[in-house]
Amino acid sequence: MRQTILELSESRIREVANAGMGRQDVLPFWFGESDERTPEVVSEAAIASIRAGETFYSHNLGLPELREAIAGYCSALHGTVGVDRIAVTSGGVNALMLAVQMLVDAGDDVVAVTPVWPNLTAQPLIMGARLRCVALTPRQGRWMLDIDVLLEAITPSTRLLVLNAPNNPTGWTLTRAEQQRILAHCRQTGTWVLADEVYERLYYEPTARGCAPSFLDVAEASDRLVVAHSFSKSYLMTGWRLGWLVMPAAMTPHMGKLLEFNTSCVSVFTQRAGMAALRAADTITPQVVAHLRRCRDTLVPLLQALPGVQLAPALGGMYAFFSLPGHPDAVATAKRLVTEAGLGLAPGEAFGPEAAGWLRWCYASHDTARLQEGVRRLRVWLEKTPDAR
């Protein structure tokens, strides 16, 4: 077995969740998914496909009609995106791993902005890359990027920059001006940019197109840019495992080869579900975002009212990321909350060492009363638990 794999850290989120899995008395907010079911129109499209016998292999890059639909969807949001730049993948995780496999050799230098969903830092390490992390810093609960520090870290030897914005777990989002500076710098250094933009539609600031700023808004089609997307969050399709990549057209045929050696293709009935989701996007996604806004605006003030909590409302995503003073070990705190309070949260250490002592609460709940009950449990636990400082 490769030493790199032996040295990979296990998911700290799973470590906490495993302590409470199967317990009916635990309110679980640890995983990054909504507890709402996939819209019926999406599920029915998959069922119809299965009944029609569409259970065979499809094109490596995805059904042509789905790729066309994705290209049209991206073009409506970000300007013209040709179908020759689109590859359909088995979820956002697969999209990101394929991009890293395509771009990174052992020994390459990779820069990532953290704290971030741990897959984004693990994937370059799996490929044998040298990883350097540039940390966001919290200011009154809101995580911020020092862009000059980031640009200084990106040199001509940097093969790949990995960014996730809107960010999991912090909610941090890049501005268009920051994206332009980053892209211009990476053009000079010859660095590829891998942008994880799966939360772009889960954005709460008013914009003309209802999405967060995207690198696709400022990039040329030939730029060294790969953007990863997923159906999981905006369409309540986490378990379907369906995503896509946008890349320079010259890369797409080679991505088809790589897909063949990974998963061969995405199941046809899953792709039919994705097509139905895109057709209903103007109905499904605004409803999802409106509900998540209600959830955020319910949870955040309740958490902010707890003594000493640092927390700012997220601009995007589906998480409240907050610190508990006096409880610096978030893994231990999260485990205690499971066993002593019946509350399941994700520890900040899962997303990077700079997030030690912070906790992530996924507020994508069908019922805001569950969020209120969760805060009540946390308040009671804090009142009974002495500081660990």
C-alpha positions in Angstrom: 0.0 0.0 0.0 1.2 3.5 -0.8 2.6 5.4 2.1 0.7 8.5 1.0 -2.6 6.6 1.5 -1.5 5.2 4.8 -0.8 8.8 6.0 -4.1 10.2 4.9 -6.2 11.5 7.7 -9.6 10.0 8.2 -12.6 12.4 8.1 -13.0 14.1 11.4 -16.7 14.7 10.4 -17.2 11.0 10.1 -15.3 10.4 13.3 -17.9 12.5 15.2 -20.9 11.3 13.2 -20.0 7.6 13.8 -20.4 8.3 17.5 -24.0 9.2 17.0 -25.1 7.2 14.0 -28.3 5.3 14.6 -29.2 7.2 17.8 -32.7 8.5 17.5 -32.1 11.1 20.2 -29.5 13.0 18.3 -30.3 16.0 16.0 -27.8 15.5 13.2 -26.4 18.6 11.5 -22.9 17.3 10.8 -23.1 16.4 7.1 -23.3 19.0 4.3 -26.7 18.0 2.9 -30.3 19.0 3.2 -32.7 16.6 4.9 -35.4 17.4 2.2 -36.2 14.8 -0.4 -35.3 15.3 -4.1 -38.1 17.0 -6.0 -40.6 14.5 -7.5 -40.2 15.8 -11.0 -36.5 14.8 -10.8 -37.1 11.4 -9.4 -39.9 10.6 -11.9 -37.5 11.3 -14.8 -35.1 8.7 -13.5 -37.9 6.2 -12.9 -39.2 6.7 -16.4 -35.7 6.1 -17.8 -35.3 2.9 -15.9 -38.7 1.7 -17.0 -37.7 2.5 -20.6 -34.7 0.2 -20.2 -32.0 2.9 -20.1 -29.7 0.8 -18.0 -26.7 0.6 -20.3 -23.4 2.4 -20.7 -23.4 6.0 -22.1 -20.8 8.3 -23.6 -17.8 8.9 -21.3 -18.4 12.6 -21.3 -22.1 12.3 -20.7 -25.3 12.2 -22.7 -25.0 14.8 -25.5 -28.4 16.3 -24.6 -27.4 16.7 -20.9 -24.1 18.3 -21.9 -26.0 20.7 -24.2 -28.4 21.5 -21.3 -25.5 22.1 -18.9 -23.8 24.4 -21.5 -27.0 26.3 -21.9 -27.4 26.6 -18.1 -23.9 27.9 -17.6 -24.2 30.3 -20.6 -27.3 31.8 -19.2 -25.4 32.6 -15.9 -21.9 33.4 -17.2 -21.9 34.1 -20.9 -21.2 31.6 -23.7 -19.9 28.3 -22.5 -19.6 25.8 -25.3 -20.7 22.2 -25.0 -17.2 21.2 -26.1 -16.1 22.4 -22.6 -18.4 20.2 -20.6 -17.9 16.7 -19.0 -20.5 15.0 -16.9 -19.2 13.3 -13.7 -20.3 11.1 -10.9 -20.8 13.9 -8.5 -18.8 16.9 -7.5 -16.2 14.8 -5.6 -15.5 12.9 -8.8 -15.3 16.1 -10.8 -12.7 17.5 -8.5 -10.7 14.3 -8.3 -10.7 14.0 -12.1 -9.5 17.6 -12.4 -6.6 16.9 -10.0 -5.7 13.7 -11.8 -5.6 15.6 -15.1 -3.4 18.4 -13.8 -1.2 17.2 -11.0 1.9 15.0 -11.1 3.8 13.7 -8.1 6.1 16.5 -6.7 4.0 19.3 -8.2 3.4 22.4 -6.0 -0.3 23.0 -5.2 -1.7 25.9 -3.2 -5.1 25.7 -1.5 -7.1 28.3 0.4 -8.2 26.9 3.8 -10.2 26.2 5.9 -11.9 24.1 3.3 -13.8 20.9 2.8 -11.1 18.2 3.4 -11.4 16.5 0.0 -9.9 19.5 -1.7 -6.6 19.2 0.2 -6.5 15.4 0.3 -6.8 15.0 -3.5 -3.5 16.7 -4.4 -1.8 14.8 -1.6 -3.2 11.5 -3.0 -1.5 12.4 -6.3 1.8 13.0 -4.5 1.8 16.8 -4.7 3.4 19.2 -2.3 0.6 21.2 -0.7 0.8 24.7 0.7 -2.2 26.2 2.5 -3.0 29.9 2.6 -5.4 30.5 5.5 -8.4 32.7 5.7 -8.6 34.7 9.0 -11.6 35.3 11.1 -12.6 38.9 11.9 -15.6 39.2 14.3 -16.7 35.8 13.1 -16.4 36.5 9.3 -13.5 34.7 7.5 -11.5 36.9 5.2 -8.8 36.4 2.6 -5.6 38.5 2.4 -5.3 38.3 -1.3 -1.7 39.7 -1.3 -0.6 36.8 0.9 -2.3 34.4 -1.5 -0.7 35.9 -4.6 2.7 35.9 -3.0 2.3 32.1 -2.4 1.5 31.5 -6.1 4.8 31.4 -8.0 5.9 30.1 -11.5 6.5 26.7 -9.8 2.9 26.5 -8.6 1.1 24.0 -10.8 -2.4 24.4 -9.4 -4.4 26.7 -7.2 -7.4 25.2 -5.5 -10.3 27.5 -4.4 -13.8 26.8 -3.0 -16.1 29.8 -3.0 -18.7 30.2 -1.7 -16.7 28.3 0.9 -17.5 25.2 2.9 -17.4 25.6 5.9 -17.0 29.4 6.4 -19.3 30.9 3.8 -16.5 33.1 2.5 -17.0 34.2 -1.1 -14.6 35.8 -3.6 -15.4 39.1 -5.1 -15.3 39.6 -8.8 -12.3 42.0 -8.4 -10.4 39.3 -6.4 -11.1 36.7 -9.1 -9.8 39.1 -11.7 -6.6 39.6 -9.7 -6.1 35.9 -9.1 -6.7 35.0 -12.7 -4.3 37.7 -14.0 -1.6 36.5 -11.6 -2.1 32.9 -12.5 -1.8 33.8 -16.2 1.6 35.3 -15.4 2.8 32.3 -13.4 1.3 29.7 -15.7 -0.7 28.3 -12.8 -3.9 26.3 -13.3 -7.0 27.3 -11.3 -9.4 24.7 -10.0 -12.5 26.5 -8.8 -15.0 24.5 -6.7 -18.2 26.5 -7.3 -20.8 23.9 -6.2 -22.4 26.5 -3.9 -22.7 29.3 -6.4 -26.5 29.2 -6.5 -26.7 29.1 -2.7 -25.9 32.8 -2.4 -27.8 35.3 -0.4 -26.5 38.7 -1.7 -28.7 40.3 -4.4 -27.2 39.7 -7.9 -28.7 40.1 -11.4 -28.4 36.4 -12.2 -29.0 34.9 -8.7 -25.6 33.4 -8.2 -22.2 34.1 -6.6 -19.4 35.6 -8.6 -17.8 32.9 -10.8 -14.4 32.6 -12.5 -16.4 31.9 -15.6 -17.6 35.5 -15.6 -14.0 36.9 -16.0 -12.1 34.1 -17.8 -11.4 33.4 -21.4 -12.4 30.0 -22.8 -8.8 29.1 -23.2 -7.6 30.1 -19.7 -6.0 27.5 -17.5 -9.2 27.2 -15.5 -11.3 24.2 -14.5 -14.6 24.8 -12.7 -16.4 22.0 -10.8 -20.1 21.9 -10.2 -22.7 19.5 -8.7 -26.4 18.9 -8.8 -26.2 17.9 -5.1 -26.9 21.2 -3.3 -29.1 23.3 -5.6 -31.4 20.5 -6.6 -31.5 18.4 -3.4 -29.7 15.5 -5.2 -26.8 14.6 -2.9 -27.3 10.9 -3.1 -27.6 10.9 -6.9 -23.9 11.6 -7.5 -24.1 13.8 -10.5 -21.8 16.7 -11.3 -19.9 18.4 -14.2 -16.7 20.1 -15.1 -16.1 23.2 -17.3 -12.7 23.2 -18.9 -10.8 24.4 -21.9 -12.1 22.7 -25.0 -8.7 21.2 -25.8 -8.8 19.3 -22.5 -12.2 17.7 -22.9 -11.2 14.7 -25.1 -8.5 13.8 -22.7 -11.0 14.1 -19.8 -13.1 11.5 -21.7 -10.1 9.1 -21.6 -9.7 9.7 -17.9 -13.4 9.2 -17.2 -13.1 5.8 -19.0 -10.5 4.7 -16.5 -12.3 6.0 -13.5 -16.0 5.3 -13.8 -16.5 4.9 -17.5 -19.7 7.0 -17.4 -22.6 8.2 -15.3 -25.7 6.0 -15.3 -28.2 7.2 -18.0 -31.2 7.4 -15.6 -29.2 9.6 -13.3 -28.4 11.9 -16.2 -32.1 12.0 -17.1 -32.8 13.1 -13.6 -30.2 15.9 -14.1 -31.9 17.0 -17.3 -35.2 17.2 -15.4 -33.5 19.2 -12.7 -32.2 21.8 -15.2 -35.5 22.1 -16.9 -37.1 22.9 -13.5 -34.2 25.0 -12.3 -36.1 28.2 -12.2 -38.6 26.6 -9.8 -36.5 24.3 -7.7 -33.4 26.4 -6.9 -35.1 29.7 -5.9 -37.3 27.7 -3.5 -34.2 25.9 -2.0 -32.4 29.2 -1.6 -35.4 31.0 0.0 -35.8 28.1 2.5 -32.1 28.1 3.3 -32.2 31.9 3.9 -35.0 31.3 6.4 -33.0 28.6 8.1 -29.9 30.8 8.2 -31.9 33.8 9.6 -33.4 31.5 12.2 -30.2 29.9 13.4 -27.6 32.7 13.3 -29.3 35.1 15.7 -29.9 32.3 18.2 -26.2 31.3 18.1 -25.0 34.9 18.3 -27.0 35.3 21.5 -24.9 32.6 23.2 -22.2 34.1 25.4 -18.9 34.6 23.6 -19.8 33.0 20.3 -18.1 34.3 17.2 -20.3 34.1 14.2 -21.2 36.1 11.1 -24.1 35.2 8.7 -22.7 33.4 5.7 -22.9 35.1 2.3 -23.2 31.8 0.6 -23.5 28.0 1.3 -25.5 26.3 3.9 -23.5 26.5 7.1 -23.1 28.4 10.3 -19.4 28.3 11.3 -18.8 29.5 14.8 -16.4 29.3 17.7 -17.1 28.4 21.3 -14.8 30.2 23.7 -13.3 28.0 26.3 -13.7 24.9 24.1 -10.5 24.9 21.9 -10.7 21.2 20.9 -13.7 21.1 18.6 -13.4 17.3 17.9 -13.7 16.6 21.6 -16.4 19.2 22.0 -18.4 17.8 19.1 -18.1 14.2 20.5 -19.3 15.5 23.9 -22.2 17.3 22.3 -23.3 14.1 20.6 -23.2 12.0 23.8 -24.2 14.7 26.4 -26.6 17.0 24.4 -27.9 14.9 21.5 -26.5 17.4 19.0 -24.5 16.5 16.0 -22.1 19.2 14.6 -18.9 19.0 12.5 -15.6 19.9 14.1 -13.6 22.8 12.6 -10.4 20.7 12.7 -11.9 18.7 9.8 -11.4 21.7 7.5 -7.9 22.8 8.6 -5.8 23.5 11.7 -6.6 27.2 11.5 -10.3 26.2 12.3 -9.5 24.5 15.6 -12.1 25.4 18.1 -14.7 26.2 15.5 -17.9 24.1 14.8 -19.9 23.8 11.6 -23.6 23.6 11.7 -25.4 22.6 8.5 -28.7 24.5 8.7 -30.3 22.9 5.6 -33.3 21.6 7.6 -36.8 21.1 6.4 -38.1 22.4 9.8 -36.6 25.5 11.5 -38.0 24.2 14.8 -35.2 21.5 14.6 -32.7 24.3 14.5 -34.3 26.1 17.5 -34.3 22.9 19.5 -30.6 22.3 18.6 -29.7 25.7 19.9 -31.6 25.0 23.1 -29.7 21.8 23.6 -26.4 23.6 23.0 -27.3 26.4 25.5 -28.3 23.9 28.2 -25.0 22.0 27.6 -22.9 25.2 27.8 -24.6 26.1 31.1 -23.7 22.8 32.6 -20.2 22.5 31.1 -17.2 24.4 32.5 -14.7 26.0 30.1 -11.9 23.7 29.0 -9.4 26.5 28.9 
